[in-house]
Amino acid sequence: MKLSTTDHNKIKKELSAVWSEQADFKESRTWQANTMRQIRRIGPLDNGQGYFLQLGQNIWRLAPVACILIIALTAMVIRTDFFPQDAVLTVFDYDMEELILKQVIGL
């Protein structure tokens, strides 16, 4: 994430203010929990990513899963000796017209 010069100046100003107040800092037993609570209240920072950049990140996260699925399905098809040519030939059986006519006409 790149910060603009105004953001750098704001950060420098805040850090210098904290550094100058460091002598007055009194550490309590709950200062760490209170600080973390305040940080959580701030919420997530807007990183300014666009829709397509986030979409690209999600696609790259899903790519290994898709590759594993493709490999697993290919192995399953090879192992079960599935031949799609047989399925196509049974759909286009030439004797189907004769069977349908026999059922309709009653021959």
C-alpha positions, 0 to 999 in steps of 0.5 A, a space after each residue: 500500500 502506497 501512502 501519499 505525502 499528506 498521509 506521511 505527514 499525518 503519521 509523522 505528526 502523530 508519532 511526534 506527538 506521541 513521542 513528546 507525550 511519552 514522558 507523561 505516560 503512566 502504564 496501567 495493568 490494562 493498557 494493552 487490552 484498552 489499546 487493542 480494543 481501540 484499534 479494533 474499533 477503528 475497523 478495517 482500513 479502506 485499501 482502495 482495491 477495485 472490484 476487478 483486482 479483488 476478483 483476480 485475487 479470488 480467481 488465483 485462490 480458486 485455481 489450485 482447487 480447480 486444478 485438483 478437481 480436474 485431475 481427480 475427475 480425469 483420473 476417475 474417468 480413466 479408471 472407470 473406462 468411460 468412453 463417451 463414443 459409446 454413449 453417443 452411439 446409443 443415442 443415435 441408434 439407427 433402429 430407433 425409428 423402427 422401434 418407435 413406428 412399431 410402438 405407434 402403429 402396433 406392428 
